[in-house]
């Protein structure tokens, strides 16, 4: 993999997810803003792009096992995986984390008023994410699966009430941006999920769950923004 300053962040992570850790550590958003080049992202962060490229190459040549190569998966398989793995994870974790947040707000809210803000951000995100996933499951993903089947059958394509697949994709990416920003606020409010000295075990479990939720959301959005969506647009454009 030839990595240069003009390489797109999303493309780099799509080829090997081990590089995501490099961008995470540098404070560079690889999922919602993966369409930027390494040079552009580093300029904004006031970082040396050559240093980032060195760290990326080190990550790729390290002993850490290569991650799953989602970039080679058929689009219908990738859509199935996202739905059955990440959508299911979100749905299962939301009520658990909300219960944790309610408890620590009740017990520690007076000493740590930021907890109420964290709880409100997460609650709003939970509602919007649930609606977002339903739109993908009922509208976008079925259309992607139909396109894959049409290509396999040698068809000239399929039609949809929303016109081109670019329309729902644009909406999904906008909503991804909203959730990415929401979790940046949660991360800041929690001081990067740092449990204060007076934090109880539930406090620790809450922040650990929020951190895991955010990490999963980053991979979730990356798989869609940087792999599934652009390849779906390419597939639609391949029909004659």
N, C-alpha and C positions, 0 to 999 in steps of 0.2 A: 504494500500500500504506500503510494507516494504522497506524503503529507507536506503541504506548503502553506505559506501564510494565506493563500487564496483558497485553501480547502474550506468547504462549508462544514461547520461544526456538526450539523445533523448528519451529514454524509459520513463523517469520521466515526461518529458513535454508532451509526447504522451498520458499518462494516465490522466493528468490534466494540462491544459495550464496555470492555475494560477501560476504554478511554474516557468514559463518563465520569469516573472518579477524579481524573485530572481536572476536568472542567468544573466539577463540583467543588473541589478544593480551592480552585481559583475564583470561585464565586461567579462563574459563567453559566448562564442558563442554556442548557443544550436541548431542552425539550420544547418549550414554548417559543424560544428565539433561536432555534437551530438553523435558521436560514441565513445566519450571518457568517462571514468568513472569520477565520482565526484572527486575522489582522484587525478586522472591524471590532471584534469582541475585546481584544487585548487593548486596543486604543481607548475604548470606553472605560476599561478597568485600569488603564495606565500601567499596563504590564508589558513585558518583553515577549513578543510572539515567538522568538527563537527559543526562549526558555520553555514555553508551553509545548512547543513542538518536540523539544528534547525529552520532556516528561512523558509525552504521548508515546514516543518511540521506546522509552524505557518501560512503560506499562505494557506495550505490545511484545517486548522481548523478554519480559520477566517470567518467573516460574509460575505465576498465578495462572490457573487454567483458563483457557479461552471460554467465553460465554457462548450461549446458544446463538447460532447464526440465523437470526430471524430474517435477515435480509434476503435469504435464498428461499424462504417459505412461499408456497402458493398463497395468493391473497385470500382465498376462502378459508384456508387453514389458519392463517394469521388472524382473520376476523373471528373465527371460532375460538381461538386461543385467548384473544383479548376479552371476549365476552365471558368465557367460562372461567378464566383465571382472574383477570383484573376487575371486571364488573362484579363478579361474585364476591371477590375480596372486599370491595368498597361497600357492597350491600350488607355483608356480614359484620364489618367493623364499625360502621356508622353508629348503630344503637349501643354497642359496647363502649365506644369512646365517649358518646354523649352521656352515658350513665356515669362514667368516670368523671367527666367534666362537671356534671351537676353536683357530684359528691364533693369534689375538692373546692368548688366555688362556695358551697355551703359551709365547709369547715375552715377554709383558708382565705376566703374572699375578702375579708376585712383587712387582713395583713397584706394580701396580694391582689389589689383591684384589677390588675391586668388579666387575671383569670377569667373574669366576666367577659372581657373583650375577646379573649381567645375562644371562649365558649360560643359567643355570638357569631364570630367569624366562621367557626366550624359548623354551627347549626345552619347558617345560610348556605355554606358550601355544600353541606349534605343534601339539602333540598334541591339545589341547582344541579349537583352531580347526578342525583337520582333521575331527574327529568332528562338531563343530557344523555345518560346511558340508554334510557328508553327510546329516545329519538334515534340513536344509533342502532339499537336492536330491532326496531320496528320499521325503519326507513332506509338508513344508509347501508348497514351491513347486508340486508337481504338483496339490495340492488347490486352490491359488489359481488355477492355469490352468483347472482343471475348473469352478470357480465362474464365471470369466469366460465360458467357453463356454456354461455353463448359462444365464447371463444373456442372452447373445446369442441362444440358441435359444428363449428365452421359457419356460424350465423354472421349476419352483417351488423349485429348489435341489437340492443333493446332500447325501448323508450321509457321515460319516467315522467310523472306529473311535475317534478321539480326541474325539468329541462336537462341540464348537464349535472354530472356528479360534483362539479366544482361548487355548485350552490350550497348543498348541505355541508360539504367539506369546509367551505369558508365560514359557515355558521359554527361548526364544531370547533374550528381552530380559534375563533373569537372567544368561545366559551372556555376553551383550554387556557387562553391568556388570562381570563378572569380568575379561574381557579388557581393558576400559577401565582398570580399577584396576591390572592387571598392567603395562600400558604406562606408567601414571603412575609406577610404581616404577622402571621401566627408565629413563624420562626423568630422574628425580631422581638415580638412581645414576650416570648418565652426565653429570651436570651439564648437562642439556639438550643432549646430544650434542656436548659440547665436547671436542675432541681435545687431550690434554695435549701439552706441549712435546716430550716424547720419543716421541710417537706416530708410527708409520711410515705408509706409504701404505695398507697393509692396514687399519690402525687407522682411518684417515680414511674408507676405503671402507666399513668396517663401520658406523661411526656414521652416515654418509650413508644407507646402506641401511636402517638401523633407523629413522631419521627419516622416510624415504620410506614405509616400511612402516606406521608409525604414522599418517602423514597419510592414506594410502589406507584404513586401518582406520577412521579417523574418518568419511570420506565413506561408506564401506561401511555402517557402523552407522547413520549418519544416514539413508541411503536406506531402510533397513529400519525403524528405530524411528519415524521421523518421517513417512514417506510410505507405504511398502508395507504395513506392519502395520496402522496405523489405517484405511487405505482398504480393506484386506481384511476387517477387522471390519465396516466400514460395508456392504460388498458382501454379506457373509453375512447381515447384519441386514435387507437390502433384500428378501430373498426372502420370499414370503408363503405 
